[in-house]
Amino acid sequence: MKLILTQEVTGLGGPGDVVEVKDGYGRNYLVPRGVAIRWTRGAEKTVESIKAARSSRAVRDLGHAAEIKGKLEAQTVPVKVRAGEGGRLFGSVSVTEIANALTEATAEKVDKRTIAVKNPIKSLGAHTVTVRLHDDVTATVSLNVIPS
């Protein structure tokens, strides 16, 4: 099945990429979640608009991405969340909360879709996440989850 990605899919591609996937994966997972649209000649024309929107949201260039990476990796970013007794959180730390904390710490807009959390963060203390700033630049960021 041929699809056009509308969002970043790890291991598959970025917005505007035309990919070939198995029928079930496309029909049951990618299309219903709005991550991809079916490829047609008419939809092919939307690829340019998707790529233009992606470039406007993306970090300007490789040098700027490296600069942001330096800012992120140089510090431990505090994330304030609601917590109960014994350091247990009410739920887990969301990617949106992490993105807001990173944006506040660096004064640069960090898109929540570029943040990868390996295991859900459900306790206070030090944790690490990966932020893909550019196709070639990935930052490993230290978080300190603290009660608010």
C-alpha positions in Angstrom: 0.0 0.0 0.0 1.4 3.4 -1.0 0.8 6.2 1.6 1.9 9.8 2.1 2.9 10.5 5.7 1.4 13.6 7.3 3.5 13.3 10.6 6.8 11.9 11.6 6.8 8.1 12.0 9.9 6.6 13.7 11.6 4.2 11.4 9.4 5.0 8.4 9.8 8.7 7.4 8.8 12.3 7.9 5.9 14.4 6.8 5.5 14.5 3.0 7.4 11.3 2.4 5.7 8.7 0.1 6.2 5.2 1.6 5.2 1.7 0.7 3.9 -0.3 3.7 2.0 -3.6 4.3 -1.7 -3.2 3.7 -2.8 -4.0 7.3 -0.3 -1.6 8.9 -1.5 1.2 6.6 -5.2 0.5 6.8 -5.5 -0.4 10.5 -2.8 1.8 12.1 -1.5 4.7 10.1 -4.6 6.0 8.2 -7.0 5.8 11.2 -4.6 7.7 13.4 -4.2 10.5 10.9 -0.5 9.8 10.5 -0.8 9.1 6.8 -3.2 9.5 3.8 -3.7 7.2 0.9 -1.5 8.0 -2.1 -3.4 9.2 -5.2 -2.4 11.6 -8.0 -4.5 14.3 -6.4 -2.9 13.7 -2.9 0.5 13.8 -4.5 0.0 17.5 -5.0 -0.4 18.0 -1.3 3.1 16.7 -0.6 4.6 20.1 -1.5 2.3 21.8 1.1 3.1 19.2 3.7 6.8 19.7 3.1 6.5 23.5 3.2 4.7 23.3 6.6 7.3 20.9 7.9 10.2 23.2 6.9 8.5 26.2 8.6 8.1 24.2 11.9 11.6 22.7 11.7 14.7 24.1 13.1 16.3 26.5 10.6 19.5 24.6 9.8 22.1 22.1 11.1 24.1 24.8 12.9 21.0 26.1 14.7 20.1 22.5 15.7 23.6 21.9 17.1 23.3 25.2 19.1 20.0 24.0 20.6 21.5 20.6 21.3 24.3 22.2 23.3 21.8 24.2 25.3 19.7 21.1 26.1 22.6 18.8 27.0 24.4 21.4 29.1 21.7 21.5 31.8 19.3 19.4 33.7 15.8 20.5 32.9 13.3 20.6 35.8 9.8 19.3 35.1 7.2 20.2 37.7 4.3 17.6 38.2 1.7 16.8 40.7 2.9 14.0 43.0 1.6 12.1 46.0 3.3 10.6 49.0 6.4 8.5 48.4 7.2 10.3 45.2 4.4 8.6 43.1 3.0 10.7 40.3 -0.7 11.0 39.5 -0.3 9.4 36.1 2.9 9.9 34.1 4.8 12.8 32.7 3.4 13.7 29.3 5.4 14.6 26.3 3.6 18.0 26.3 4.8 18.8 29.8 8.4 17.8 28.8 8.1 20.0 25.6 6.9 23.0 27.7 9.8 22.5 30.2 12.4 22.3 27.4 10.9 25.4 25.7 11.1 27.3 28.9 14.6 26.2 29.7 16.1 27.0 26.3 13.9 29.8 25.0 13.6 27.8 21.8 10.3 26.1 20.6 10.6 22.4 21.0 7.9 20.4 19.2 6.4 17.6 21.3 6.5 15.2 18.3 10.3 15.2 18.3 10.6 13.9 21.9 11.0 10.2 22.4 10.5 8.7 25.9 11.6 5.1 26.2 9.7 4.2 29.3 6.8 6.2 30.8 8.0 8.5 33.5 6.0 7.6 36.6 8.3 8.7 39.5 10.2 11.7 40.7 13.9 12.1 40.1 16.3 12.0 37.2 15.3 10.7 33.8 16.5 11.0 30.2 14.7 11.6 27.0 15.8 11.9 23.4 14.9 14.9 21.3 15.4 14.8 17.5 16.1 18.4 16.5 17.1 17.8 12.9 17.5 14.8 10.6 21.1 14.6 11.6 21.1 16.0 15.2 19.7 14.2 18.2 20.1 15.4 21.8 19.9 13.3 25.0 18.3 15.5 27.6 18.5 15.0 31.4 15.2 15.8 33.2 14.7 16.3 36.9 11.1 15.5 37.8 10.1 17.5 40.9 6.8 17.9 42.7 4.9 21.2 42.1 
